[in-house]
Amino acid sequence: MDVLDLARWQFGITTVYHFILVPLTIGLSPLVAYLQTKWLRTGDTKWLKLSEFFGKILLINFALGIATGIVQEFQFGMTWSEYSRYVGDIFGAPLAFEALLAFFLESVFLGVWIFGRGRISPKAHTISIWLVALGTNISALFILAANSFMQNPVGAVVNPETGRAELDGMGGFLEVVFSTTTLYAFAHTIAASLMVAGAMIAGVSIWWIVRNVQRANEAEARELWKPAAQFGLKVLAVAGILAVTTGHFMGQHMYETQPSKMVAAMGIAQNEENAPLALLLTGTELKQENIITLPIPGLESFMVTNHFSGPESMLMGAKEVQEQYTEMFSDEYGTDVNYIPNPFIAFYSFRIMMALGFASIALAAAGLWMLRGDGLIRSGGVAKLFVWSITFPFIASTFGWILTEMGRQPWVVYPNMHDGMTATPAEMVKQLTNFGVSQNVVPAEVFISLTIFTLLYAALGVVWFILIKRYVREGVNPTKDVAHQFDHTNADVKLSFAY
């Protein structure tokens, strides 16, 4: 493989590893803050015990998320230096704010939360975890703003003297951070992250309900783990509905700004009115004869255009998108560029994401039904099902990210030509992926770093799993008095790791 292929594999592997951890941190931090706030307001120590228990999972995930995320930024300068040279002025701005503002906020107050128990007041200690949650979500906003610029480059202009894309002043920076693409991506990501965290809380809590029932300890099952399970299931259900809703509008926006991605994801081979929903793609090429559809006329058209039939339901197909892009960019790139991303990956990534999302919502509804009233879940098989279902939002989020990144190909910066721009193709902010890779590295260098990172991340993944499993199985000590640890009036309390 050449440098381009190896660099893409390296960035893809490290990104997927990192993104497995990211949504749990984003979603779990506000939920842990909520649990501790509920204790502070009610005085019921079960909520404090639960915040401590799930807080350990948050800390493990946060630490490994940082370790896997550092590599990402180095790759921009080492294997993607041409990309960084071209759009570094824009792409680097939100990343700088993420590090200097959001990451500092969350890391500083995470330290206060970890070591401050018993040294600051309960209220101040609770505020610290809310600031961690705020910092985590602001961090997500800035990172998604940088990525959304790659999907839809607004707020930038090409400097003809340097040949680089540059921010169009302060207004351009604000446009990058608060673009329509950014806001849709942020809303959808936060909803998906809450699904991940809700599934984690629900799955672990249901496992503990069944374990306590089998140990003839129904008191702990009812008083501690049932409220936790109901909380996690409610978060999963509500966040799932929000993820579906935001995803619907995000998909419609994407069809306007990145038609090549969406025609591949939806399986639209050619222009069609009253288009039925594509269910299966039987080959690796996006052709009409390779698509098996549901017998519901106009369903796919309605998802995109809000019309089942008529001229308003017309969907542009891959054939027409390819022809349009070839004509538009032929003077610059020639006529041999394939502008449609890998249809097999885009098509099935989209469907796996949706299928697991809907399955998670259905399981949340089923779990709430089983726990209604005085009910308890007693079946070990059901407990295993909910433990395995913890992976559903994780996998759905991963495939959503794969669709986002691989669906952008062959562009590393997708041209902005669908938001009322009047720029000619030569004036557009855009870059093909093979133009963004570094020119001064050799395949052996990238292959060695790719191998090292893959092995290192695999080892960190094992460590992550072992630590999560250990602390989940350790559970909560029901006789432990956690409230006395917040007695900050004792001047002799030593600074220590509280979790």
TILOBA-941049 format. One line per field, with one value per residue (C-alpha): residue in one letter; residue number from 1; x, y, z. Coordinates in Angstrom, 1 decimal. Example, Ala and Ser with C-alpha at 12.3 -4.5 7.8 and 13.67 -1.06 7.14 Angstrom:
code = (a/s)
pos = (1/2)
x = (12.3/13.7)
y = (-4.5/-1.1)
z = (7.8/7.1)
***
This chain:
code = (m/d/v/l/d/l/a/r/w/q/f/g/i/t/t/v/y/h/f/i/l/v/p/l/t/i/g/l/s/p/l/v/a/y/l/q/t/k/w/l/r/t/g/d/t/k/w/l/k/l/s/e/f/f/g/k/i/l/l/i/n/f/a/l/g/i/a/t/g/i/v/q/e/f/q/f/g/m/t/w/s/e/y/s/r/y/v/g/d/i/f/g/a/p/l/a/f/e/a/l/l/a/f/f/l/e/s/v/f/l/g/v/w/i/f/g/r/g/r/i/s/p/k/a/h/t/i/s/i/w/l/v/a/l/g/t/n/i/s/a/l/f/i/l/a/a/n/s/f/m/q/n/p/v/g/a/v/v/n/p/e/t/g/r/a/e/l/d/g/m/g/g/f/l/e/v/v/f/s/t/t/t/l/y/a/f/a/h/t/i/a/a/s/l/m/v/a/g/a/m/i/a/g/v/s/i/w/w/i/v/r/n/v/q/r/a/n/e/a/e/a/r/e/l/w/k/p/a/a/q/f/g/l/k/v/l/a/v/a/g/i/l/a/v/t/t/g/h/f/m/g/q/h/m/y/e/t/q/p/s/k/m/v/a/a/m/g/i/a/q/n/e/e/n/a/p/l/a/l/l/l/t/g/t/e/l/k/q/e/n/i/i/t/l/p/i/p/g/l/e/s/f/m/v/t/n/h/f/s/g/p/e/s/m/l/m/g/a/k/e/v/q/e/q/y/t/e/m/f/s/d/e/y/g/t/d/v/n/y/i/p/n/p/f/i/a/f/y/s/f/r/i/m/m/a/l/g/f/a/s/i/a/l/a/a/a/g/l/w/m/l/r/g/d/g/l/i/r/s/g/g/v/a/k/l/f/v/w/s/i/t/f/p/f/i/a/s/t/f/g/w/i/l/t/e/m/g/r/q/p/w/v/v/y/p/n/m/h/d/g/m/t/a/t/p/a/e/m/v/k/q/l/t/n/f/g/v/s/q/n/v/v/p/a/e/v/f/i/s/l/t/i/f/t/l/l/y/a/a/l/g/v/v/w/f/i/l/i/k/r/y/v/r/e/g/v/n/p/t/k/d/v/a/h/q/f/d/h/t/n/a/d/v/k/l/s/f/a/y)
pos = (1/2/3/4/5/6/7/8/9/10/11/12/13/14/15/16/17/18/19/20/21/22/23/24/25/26/27/28/29/30/31/32/33/34/35/36/37/38/39/40/41/42/43/44/45/46/47/48/49/50/51/52/53/54/55/56/57/58/59/60/61/62/63/64/65/66/67/68/69/70/71/72/73/74/75/76/77/78/79/80/81/82/83/84/85/86/87/88/89/90/91/92/93/94/95/96/97/98/99/100/101/102/103/104/105/106/107/108/109/110/111/112/113/114/115/116/117/118/119/120/121/122/123/124/125/126/127/128/129/130/131/132/133/134/135/136/137/138/139/140/141/142/143/144/145/146/147/148/149/150/151/152/153/154/155/156/157/158/159/160/161/162/163/164/165/166/167/168/169/170/171/172/173/174/175/176/177/178/179/180/181/182/183/184/185/186/187/188/189/190/191/192/193/194/195/196/197/198/199/200/201/202/203/204/205/206/207/208/209/210/211/212/213/214/215/216/217/218/219/220/221/222/223/224/225/226/227/228/229/230/231/232/233/234/235/236/237/238/239/240/241/242/243/244/245/246/247/248/249/250/251/252/253/254/255/256/257/258/259/260/261/262/263/264/265/266/267/268/269/270/271/272/273/274/275/276/277/278/279/280/281/282/283/284/285/286/287/288/289/290/291/292/293/294/295/296/297/298/299/300/301/302/303/304/305/306/307/308/309/310/311/312/313/314/315/316/317/318/319/320/321/322/323/324/325/326/327/328/329/330/331/332/333/334/335/336/337/338/339/340/341/342/343/344/345/346/347/348/349/350/351/352/353/354/355/356/357/358/359/360/361/362/363/364/365/366/367/368/369/370/371/372/373/374/375/376/377/378/379/380/381/382/383/384/385/386/387/388/389/390/391/392/393/394/395/396/397/398/399/400/401/402/403/404/405/406/407/408/409/410/411/412/413/414/415/416/417/418/419/420/421/422/423/424/425/426/427/428/429/430/431/432/433/434/435/436/437/438/439/440/441/442/443/444/445/446/447/448/449/450/451/452/453/454/455/456/457/458/459/460/461/462/463/464/465/466/467/468/469/470/471/472/473/474/475/476/477/478/479/480/481/482/483/484/485/486/487/488/489/490/491/492/493/494/495/496/497/498/499)
x = (0.0/1.1/1.3/-2.3/-3.8/-1.6/-2.4/-6.1/-6.0/-4.0/-6.4/-9.4/-8.2/-7.1/-10.3/-12.6/-10.6/-10.9/-14.5/-15.6/-14.6/-15.8/-19.7/-19.6/-17.7/-20.0/-23.2/-22.1/-20.7/-24.1/-25.8/-23.3/-23.8/-27.6/-27.3/-25.2/-27.5/-30.4/-28.7/-27.9/-31.5/-33.2/-30.6/-31.2/-27.7/-28.6/-28.1/-24.7/-23.7/-24.8/-23.0/-19.8/-20.3/-20.8/-18.3/-15.6/-16.6/-16.6/-13.0/-11.7/-13.2/-12.1/-8.4/-8.2/-10.1/-7.4/-4.6/-6.2/-7.1/-3.6/-2.5/-5.2/-3.7/-0.2/-1.4/-2.5/1.1/2.8/0.8/-1.7/0.6/-0.7/-4.2/-3.0/-1.1/-4.3/-6.9/-4.9/-6.0/-9.6/-9.4/-6.9/-9.1/-11.9/-9.3/-7.4/-10.5/-11.3/-7.9/-7.6/-11.2/-13.1/-10.4/-8.9/-12.3/-13.2/-9.8/-9.4/-12.8/-12.5/-9.5/-11.6/-14.3/-11.9/-9.8/-12.2/-14.6/-14.4/-12.4/-15.0/-18.8/-21.1/-22.7/-19.3/-18.3/-21.5/-21.0/-17.5/-18.9/-21.5/-18.6/-16.9/-20.0/-20.2/-16.6/-17.0/-20.0/-18.3/-15.3/-17.6/-19.0/-15.6/-14.4/-17.6/-17.2/-13.8/-15.1/-18.2/-16.0/-14.6/-18.1/-19.4/-16.6/-18.3/-16.8/-13.6/-12.1/-9.2/-6.3/-5.0/-1.6/-0.8/-3.2/-4.5/-8.0/-8.3/-11.0/-13.1/-12.5/-14.3/-17.5/-16.0/-15.0/-18.5/-19.9/-17.6/-18.6/-22.3/-22.9/-26.1/-23.9/-22.2/-25.4/-27.1/-24.0/-23.8/-27.4/-27.2/-24.0/-25.2/-28.4/-26.4/-23.9/-26.8/-28.0/-24.6/-24.5/-28.2/-27.6/-24.5/-26.4/-29.5/-27.6/-25.3/-28.2/-30.4/-27.6/-27.3/-31.0/-31.0/-27.8/-29.3/-32.6/-30.8/-28.9/-32.2/-31.3/-34.4/-34.0/-30.9/-32.4/-35.5/-34.0/-30.8/-30.6/-34.2/-34.3/-30.9/-32.2/-35.3/-33.3/-31.0/-33.8/-35.7/-32.5/-32.0/-35.6/-35.8/-32.3/-33.1/-36.1/-34.0/-31.3/-33.9/-35.4/-32.1/-30.8/-33.8/-33.2/-29.5/-29.9/-32.1/-29.5/-26.7/-28.6/-28.4/-24.8/-23.2/-25.4/-22.8/-22.7/-26.5/-27.2/-24.7/-26.1/-29.7/-29.0/-30.3/-28.8/-30.5/-33.0/-36.3/-39.7/-41.8/-38.7/-39.2/-36.8/-33.8/-33.4/-30.5/-27.6/-26.7/-23.4/-20.5/-21.7/-24.6/-26.8/-30.6/-30.5/-28.4/-31.0/-33.8/-36.5/-39.4/-42.8/-43.8/-43.8/-42.3/-41.0/-37.4/-38.6/-40.6/-37.6/-35.6/-38.2/-41.2/-43.2/-44.2/-44.9/-44.9/-42.0/-41.3/-40.4/-37.6/-34.3/-31.0/-29.2/-25.6/-25.3/-26.5/-24.3/-21.3/-22.0/-22.6/-19.4/-17.4/-18.6/-18.0/-14.5/-13.2/-11.0/-9.2/-9.1/-9.9/-12.7/-11.4/-12.3/-15.0/-17.0/-19.3/-18.0/-17.8/-21.5/-21.3/-19.8/-22.0/-25.2/-24.7/-23.1/-26.3/-28.6/-26.6/-26.7/-30.4/-31.2/-29.3/-30.7/-34.3/-33.4/-32.1/-35.3/-37.4/-35.3/-35.7/-39.4/-39.4/-37.2/-39.5/-42.5/-40.8/-39.9/-43.3/-45.0/-43.5/-42.0/-38.4/-36.5/-35.5/-34.4/-30.7/-31.3/-32.9/-30.0/-27.6/-29.7/-29.5/-25.8/-25.2/-27.5/-25.0/-22.9/-25.8/-25.4/-21.6/-21.7/-24.4/-22.2/-19.2/-20.9/-22.4/-18.8/-17.7/-20.5/-19.6/-15.9/-15.9/-19.0/-17.1/-14.7/-13.0/-12.9/-11.0/-12.7/-16.0/-16.7/-19.3/-21.5/-25.0/-25.5/-26.1/-22.4/-21.6/-17.9/-16.5/-15.0/-11.5/-12.6/-14.3/-12.8/-12.2/-9.5/-9.4/-8.1/-5.1/-4.0/-4.0/-1.5/2.0/4.6/7.7/6.9/7.5/5.2/7.5/7.3/3.5/3.3/5.5/3.5/0.3/1.4/2.6/-0.6/-2.9/-1.1/-1.0/-4.6/-5.6/-3.7/-5.4/-8.7/-8.0/-7.1/-10.3/-12.4/-10.7/-11.1/-14.7/-15.6/-13.7/-15.5/-18.9/-18.6/-17.4/-20.7/-21.8/-21.3/-24.8/-23.5/-21.0/-21.8/-20.7/-22.4/-19.9/-17.1/-18.5/-17.8/-15.5/-15.4/-12.6/-9.4/-7.3/-8.8/-6.0/-6.1/-6.9/-8.4/-12.0/-13.1)
y = (0.0/3.6/6.4/7.5/4.1/3.6/7.1/6.5/3.2/4.7/7.6/5.3/2.8/5.4/7.4/4.4/3.3/6.8/7.3/4.1/6.0/9.5/9.1/7.4/10.3/12.9/11.1/9.8/13.1/14.9/11.8/11.3/15.0/14.5/11.5/13.5/16.5/14.3/13.2/16.8/17.8/14.7/13.5/10.0/8.3/5.7/8.5/9.4/5.7/5.4/8.6/7.2/3.9/5.2/8.0/5.3/4.1/7.8/8.3/5.1/6.1/9.7/8.7/6.3/8.7/11.3/8.7/7.6/11.2/12.7/10.7/12.3/15.8/14.5/12.9/16.2/17.4/14.1/12.2/14.9/17.9/19.1/19.1/21.1/23.5/24.1/24.5/24.7/28.4/27.3/23.8/24.7/27.5/25.4/22.8/25.5/26.6/23.0/22.6/26.0/26.4/23.2/20.6/22.8/23.4/19.7/18.5/21.1/20.5/16.8/17.1/19.1/16.4/13.6/15.1/17.6/15.3/16.2/19.3/21.5/21.7/19.2/21.9/23.1/19.5/18.9/22.1/20.8/17.7/19.8/21.9/18.8/17.9/21.4/21.3/17.8/19.0/22.3/20.2/18.1/21.3/22.6/19.2/18.7/22.3/21.4/18.2/19.9/22.3/19.3/18.3/21.8/24.4/27.7/30.8/30.5/32.0/31.0/33.3/33.4/34.6/31.7/29.1/28.4/28.6/31.1/32.2/35.0/37.1/36.7/36.3/33.3/31.7/32.1/30.7/27.6/27.0/27.6/26.4/24.4/21.3/21.8/22.3/19.2/17.1/18.4/17.7/14.2/13.4/14.5/12.4/9.4/9.8/9.9/6.7/5.1/6.3/5.3/1.9/1.5/2.5/0.4/-2.8/-2.8/-2.0/-4.8/-7.2/-6.3/-6.5/-10.1/-11.0/-9.6/-11.5/-14.7/-14.0/-13.5/-9.9/-8.2/-5.2/-4.0/-4.9/-2.8/0.1/0.7/-0.9/-0.7/3.1/3.2/0.9/2.9/6.1/4.6/3.2/6.5/8.3/5.6/5.9/9.7/10.1/7.5/9.4/12.6/10.8/9.6/13.1/14.9/12.3/12.7/16.5/16.0/13.5/16.0/18.7/16.3/15.5/19.2/19.7/16.3/14.6/12.0/10.7/10.5/8.8/6.1/5.8/5.6/3.4/5.8/4.6/7.0/9.9/8.7/10.0/8.1/6.2/3.2/2.6/0.5/-2.5/-4.5/-3.9/-7.2/-6.2/-3.8/-1.4/1.0/-0.2/-0.4/-4.2/-4.6/-2.9/-4.7/-2.3/-2.4/-2.5/0.9/3.4/6.9/6.1/7.0/10.1/11.2/10.7/13.2/15.6/15.2/14.2/10.7/11.4/14.0/16.2/17.3/13.7/13.5/12.2/12.6/9.3/8.4/8.3/11.9/13.1/11.6/13.2/16.6/16.5/15.3/18.2/20.7/19.7/18.2/21.2/20.8/17.1/15.5/13.1/9.9/10.8/8.7/11.1/8.5/7.0/3.3/2.4/-0.9/0.8/3.9/1.8/-0.7/1.7/3.8/0.8/-0.7/2.6/2.9/-0.7/-0.7/2.7/1.5/-1.8/0.2/2.2/-1.0/-2.6/0.5/0.4/-3.3/-2.8/-0.1/-2.3/-5.2/-2.8/-1.1/-1.0/-3.5/-5.6/-6.9/-8.6/-12.1/-13.9/-14.4/-14.5/-11.1/-9.7/-11.0/-9.5/-6.1/-6.4/-7.3/-4.4/-2.0/-2.5/-1.5/2.4/2.0/0.1/2.4/5.5/3.9/3.1/6.6/8.0/5.6/6.9/10.5/10.1/7.5/9.0/12.2/10.5/11.2/14.6/15.4/18.9/18.6/21.5/24.0/24.5/24.0/26.9/29.7/30.1/31.8/30.8/29.0/25.5/27.0/29.5/26.9/25.7/22.0/19.3/15.8/13.3/12.3/16.0/16.2/13.5/14.4/14.4/13.8/10.5/7.0/4.0/2.2/5.0/5.1/1.3/1.1/3.8/2.2/-1.1/0.4/2.5/-0.5/-2.8/0.0/0.8/-2.9/-3.2/-0.1/-1.5/-4.7/-2.6/-0.5/-3.6/-5.2/-2.1/-1.5/-5.2/-5.2/-2.1/-3.2/-6.6/-4.9/-3.1/-0.9/-1.6/-1.1/-0.7/2.0/5.5/7.7/10.9/11.4/11.7/15.2/16.5/19.4/21.0/18.7/20.6/17.4/15.6/14.6/15.1/11.7/10.0/9.7/7.2)
z = (0.0/-0.6/1.9/1.2/1.9/5.1/6.4/5.9/7.7/10.5/11.0/10.7/13.2/15.8/15.3/15.8/18.9/20.3/19.4/21.3/24.5/23.6/23.7/27.1/28.6/26.9/28.0/31.5/32.9/33.1/34.3/37.2/38.0/38.0/40.4/42.8/42.6/43.4/46.6/47.4/47.1/48.7/51.2/50.0/50.0/47.4/44.7/46.2/46.1/42.5/41.5/43.1/41.4/37.9/38.6/38.7/35.2/34.0/35.4/33.8/30.5/30.7/31.3/28.4/26.2/26.7/26.0/22.7/21.7/21.8/18.8/16.6/16.6/15.9/12.7/11.2/11.2/10.5/7.9/6.8/6.6/3.2/4.7/7.7/5.5/3.4/6.1/9.3/9.8/10.1/11.4/14.1/15.6/17.2/18.2/20.0/21.8/22.7/24.4/26.0/27.2/27.3/28.1/30.8/32.3/32.5/33.6/36.4/37.9/37.4/39.7/42.2/42.0/42.5/45.4/46.8/48.6/52.3/51.7/50.0/50.7/49.1/47.0/45.7/45.1/43.1/41.1/40.1/38.4/36.6/35.3/34.2/32.2/30.8/29.7/28.1/26.0/25.0/24.0/21.8/20.2/19.2/17.9/15.9/14.6/13.2/11.7/10.3/8.5/6.6/5.8/4.8/4.7/5.7/7.1/5.0/1.8/-0.4/-0.3/-4.0/-2.9/-0.5/-2.0/1.5/3.0/5.7/8.2/7.0/10.2/13.5/11.6/9.8/13.1/14.5/11.3/11.6/15.2/14.8/11.3/10.5/10.0/13.4/15.3/13.7/14.4/18.0/18.7/17.2/18.9/22.4/21.9/20.8/23.7/26.2/24.7/25.3/28.9/29.5/28.1/30.4/33.5/32.6/31.6/34.7/37.0/35.6/35.9/39.6/40.1/38.9/40.9/44.1/43.5/43.0/46.2/48.0/48.6/47.1/49.4/47.6/44.2/44.9/46.9/44.9/41.5/40.4/40.6/38.8/36.0/35.6/35.3/32.7/30.7/30.7/29.5/26.8/25.6/25.5/24.1/21.4/20.3/20.1/18.2/15.6/15.3/15.0/12.7/10.4/10.0/9.8/7.0/5.0/5.5/4.4/1.3/0.4/1.4/0.7/-1.9/-2.8/0.8/1.1/-2.2/-1.3/2.2/1.1/-2.0/-4.6/-7.9/-10.3/-10.3/-9.1/-7.9/-5.4/-4.3/-2.0/0.9/0.0/2.3/1.0/-1.4/-2.9/-4.5/-3.9/-6.7/-6.5/-9.3/-9.6/-10.1/-6.8/-4.6/-2.8/-1.5/0.9/-0.8/0.5/-2.4/-1.7/1.8/1.0/-0.9/2.1/4.5/2.4/0.8/3.1/-0.1/-1.0/-4.6/-7.4/-8.7/-5.1/-4.2/-6.8/-5.5/-7.3/-7.9/-7.8/-11.6/-11.9/-9.0/-10.5/-13.9/-12.2/-10.2/-13.1/-15.3/-12.5/-11.5/-14.8/-15.6/-12.2/-11.6/-14.9/-15.7/-13.9/-10.3/-8.7/-6.5/-5.0/-1.7/-1.2/-1.5/0.4/3.5/3.4/2.8/5.6/8.1/7.8/8.3/11.2/12.9/12.5/13.3/16.6/17.5/17.1/18.9/21.9/22.1/22.0/24.7/26.9/26.5/27.3/30.4/31.7/31.2/33.2/36.0/36.3/39.7/42.1/39.3/39.3/36.6/37.8/34.6/34.1/30.4/30.4/32.4/29.8/27.1/28.7/29.4/25.7/24.7/26.3/23.1/20.8/21.1/21.1/17.8/16.4/17.2/15.7/12.4/12.4/12.6/9.9/7.7/8.5/7.6/4.8/3.3/2.7/0.3/-2.0/-0.3/2.9/2.7/0.9/-1.5/-0.3/-3.3/-2.0/0.4/-2.0/-3.0/-6.3/-6.3/-9.2/-8.6/-8.5/-5.8/-3.6/-0.3/-1.1/-1.1/-2.4/0.1/-1.9/-2.0/1.8/2.7/3.6/0.8/2.9/4.5/3.1/3.4/5.9/8.4/8.3/8.4/11.5/13.4/12.3/13.7/17.0/17.5/16.7/19.1/21.8/21.4/21.5/24.8/26.2/25.1/27.1/30.1/29.7/29.6/32.6/34.7/33.8/34.4/37.8/39.2/37.8/39.5/42.7/42.9/45.8/49.5/50.9/54.4/53.6/54.9/52.0/53.3/56.1/53.5/52.7/56.2/55.1/58.5/59.6/58.9/59.3/56.3/53.9/50.2/48.7/45.6/46.6/44.0)
***
